[in-house]
Amino acid sequence: MASIMVNGGPPSPDLVEIMRLLEMGLVTTIFFYRKRPERKTLKVKLESRQFMWIKTQAGRPEGVASLRDVKEFRCGKNSRDFEKWPEEAKKVDSRITFTIYYGNDFKLKSLSVVANDANEFGMWRKGLDYLVKESKEASYQLQCLVPHFPDESQSLHIWDESVLFHTSLMKACPCTSVMKVSCSTLP
């Protein structure tokens, strides 16, 4: 798990536990505008500061968004996703529902979620509030370096951080962490 700092000091034990649970993922009900509500695993990837929803635990994410792009975390059934499916929305308690509005465009995307209980809702509220604030206040976005080989036949070796690497073979891309690489045939 990535290190969590609160006001420059060590994190509180309850915040560490919340981050651990959000990173593992919690099964929630997600309301969509175009299709019926479904049970999905909603999780946070701490290394890249992203949240994602997955149909099965080991499956590929169906949707991913950066925590930097979150504009609002709204409690209750205050989205058109809940209005689209009134029968299903009537069955859930509005005290355990929330909507995440995110995106960089003028029209924001929404993710309407129903937590399993009030305790889980509190974890999402506290964890996402902290992570969104921390992601927006970070002085840089996380990105990694990946090898860029003009000739695909060159072999790639991954080394530890103490080994120097040739920067002309690197290009930046957004992803989870910094990876240092070296080519066996350096120019």
C-alpha positions as CSV (number, residue, x, y, z in Angstrom):
1,M,0.0,0.0,0.0
2,A,1.3,3.5,-0.8
3,S,2.3,5.6,2.2
4,I,-0.4,7.9,3.6
5,M,0.5,11.1,5.3
6,V,-1.9,13.3,7.2
7,N,-0.8,16.9,7.7
8,G,2.8,15.8,7.3
9,G,2.7,13.3,10.1
10,P,2.0,9.6,10.5
11,P,-1.6,8.5,9.5
12,S,-4.2,7.7,12.1
13,P,-4.8,3.9,12.5
14,D,-8.4,4.2,11.4
15,L,-7.5,6.0,8.2
16,V,-4.9,3.3,7.4
17,E,-7.5,0.7,7.9
18,I,-10.0,2.5,5.7
19,M,-7.4,2.9,2.9
20,R,-6.5,-0.8,3.1
21,L,-10.2,-1.8,2.7
22,L,-10.8,0.7,-0.1
23,E,-7.7,-0.6,-1.9
24,M,-9.0,-4.2,-1.6
25,G,-12.4,-3.1,-2.9
26,L,-15.9,-3.3,-1.5
27,V,-18.9,-4.8,-3.2
28,T,-21.5,-2.1,-3.8
29,T,-24.6,-1.5,-6.0
30,I,-23.9,0.9,-8.9
31,F,-26.7,2.7,-10.7
32,F,-26.1,3.4,-14.4
33,Y,-28.2,5.6,-16.6
34,R,-28.2,3.3,-19.6
35,K,-28.5,-0.1,-17.9
36,R,-30.0,-1.6,-14.7
37,P,-28.2,-1.3,-11.3
38,E,-25.6,-4.0,-10.8
39,R,-23.5,-5.3,-8.0
40,K,-19.8,-4.4,-8.7
41,T,-16.6,-4.1,-6.7
42,L,-15.6,-0.5,-6.2
43,K,-12.0,0.0,-5.3
44,V,-9.3,2.6,-5.1
45,K,-5.8,2.2,-6.5
46,L,-3.6,4.1,-4.2
47,E,-0.5,4.0,-6.3
48,S,-2.1,5.8,-9.2
49,R,-4.8,7.7,-7.3
50,Q,-7.6,6.2,-9.3
51,F,-11.0,4.7,-8.4
52,M,-12.4,1.8,-10.5
53,W,-15.4,-0.5,-10.7
54,I,-15.1,-4.2,-11.6
55,K,-17.7,-6.8,-12.2
56,T,-15.6,-9.7,-10.7
57,Q,-12.8,-9.4,-8.3
58,A,-10.1,-10.8,-10.7
59,G,-11.6,-9.2,-13.8
60,R,-10.6,-6.2,-15.8
61,P,-12.0,-2.8,-14.6
62,E,-15.1,-1.7,-16.4
63,G,-14.5,1.9,-15.6
64,V,-11.6,3.9,-14.2
65,A,-11.3,7.6,-13.2
66,S,-8.6,9.7,-11.6
67,L,-9.2,11.0,-8.1
68,R,-7.8,14.4,-9.4
69,D,-10.8,14.6,-11.7
70,V,-13.4,14.2,-8.9
71,K,-15.3,17.5,-8.6
72,E,-17.9,16.5,-6.0
73,F,-19.0,13.8,-3.7
74,R,-22.7,14.1,-3.1
75,C,-24.6,12.1,-0.5
76,G,-28.1,10.8,-1.2
77,K,-30.1,9.9,-4.3
78,N,-29.3,13.2,-6.1
79,S,-28.5,12.0,-9.6
80,R,-30.3,11.2,-12.8
81,D,-29.1,7.6,-12.5
82,F,-31.4,7.0,-9.5
83,E,-34.2,8.9,-11.2
84,K,-33.9,6.6,-14.3
85,W,-34.6,3.5,-12.2
86,P,-37.3,4.6,-9.6
87,E,-38.3,1.0,-8.6
88,E,-34.8,0.0,-7.7
89,A,-34.1,3.4,-6.1
90,K,-37.1,3.0,-3.8
91,K,-35.7,-0.2,-2.3
92,V,-32.5,1.5,-1.0
93,D,-32.0,3.8,1.9
94,S,-30.9,7.3,0.8
95,R,-28.6,7.5,3.9
96,I,-26.2,5.0,2.3
97,T,-26.2,6.3,-1.2
98,F,-23.7,8.7,-2.8
99,T,-22.8,10.0,-6.2
100,I,-19.3,10.9,-7.4
101,Y,-19.1,13.6,-10.1
102,Y,-15.9,13.5,-12.1
103,G,-14.3,14.5,-15.4
104,N,-12.5,17.4,-17.1
105,D,-15.2,18.2,-19.6
106,F,-18.0,20.8,-19.1
107,K,-20.5,17.9,-18.7
108,L,-19.4,15.8,-15.7
109,K,-19.7,12.0,-15.6
110,S,-21.4,10.5,-12.6
111,L,-21.1,7.3,-10.6
112,S,-24.1,6.6,-8.4
113,V,-23.3,4.1,-5.6
114,V,-25.2,2.3,-2.9
115,A,-23.1,1.1,0.0
116,N,-24.1,-2.0,1.9
117,D,-24.6,-0.3,5.3
118,A,-23.9,3.0,7.1
119,N,-20.5,1.9,8.3
120,E,-19.3,1.2,4.7
121,F,-20.8,4.5,3.6
122,G,-18.8,6.3,6.3
123,M,-15.6,4.5,5.1
124,W,-16.2,5.6,1.5
125,R,-17.0,9.2,2.6
126,K,-14.0,9.6,4.8
127,G,-11.6,7.7,2.5
128,L,-12.6,9.5,-0.7
129,D,-12.7,12.9,0.9
130,Y,-9.1,12.4,2.1
131,L,-7.8,10.9,-1.2
132,V,-9.4,13.5,-3.4
133,K,-8.1,16.3,-1.3
134,E,-4.6,14.8,-1.2
135,S,-4.6,14.1,-4.9
136,K,-5.6,17.6,-5.8
137,E,-3.0,19.2,-3.4
138,A,-0.1,17.0,-4.7
139,S,2.4,19.1,-6.6
140,Y,2.7,16.5,-9.3
141,Q,0.8,13.8,-11.0
142,L,2.1,10.3,-10.8
143,Q,3.5,8.9,-14.0
144,C,5.9,6.2,-15.0
145,L,8.6,5.9,-17.6
146,V,8.3,3.1,-20.2
147,P,10.8,2.1,-22.7
148,H,10.5,3.4,-26.2
149,F,12.6,1.3,-28.7
150,P,12.8,2.4,-32.3
151,D,14.0,-1.1,-33.1
152,E,11.7,-3.8,-31.5
153,S,14.5,-6.4,-31.6
154,Q,16.4,-4.8,-28.7
155,S,16.0,-6.7,-25.4
156,L,14.8,-5.1,-22.2
157,H,16.2,-5.7,-18.7
158,I,14.5,-4.4,-15.6
159,W,17.0,-3.3,-12.9
160,D,16.6,-2.0,-9.4
161,E,16.6,1.7,-8.6
162,S,20.4,1.9,-8.0
163,V,21.2,1.2,-11.7
164,L,21.3,4.1,-14.0
165,F,19.3,4.0,-17.2
166,H,19.5,5.6,-20.6
167,T,17.0,8.5,-20.8
168,S,16.8,8.6,-24.6
169,L,15.0,5.3,-24.6
170,M,12.3,6.5,-22.1
171,K,9.1,8.3,-22.7
172,A,6.6,9.4,-20.0
173,C,3.1,7.9,-19.8
174,P,0.4,8.1,-17.0
175,C,0.4,4.9,-15.0
176,T,1.0,3.5,-11.6
177,S,4.6,3.9,-10.6
178,V,8.1,4.8,-11.8
179,M,9.8,1.9,-13.5
180,K,13.5,2.2,-14.4
181,V,14.7,0.1,-17.3
182,S,17.9,-0.4,-19.2
183,C,18.5,-1.8,-22.7
184,S,21.2,-4.4,-23.2
185,T,22.3,-2.7,-26.4
186,L,22.7,1.0,-25.4
187,P,23.6,3.3,-28.2
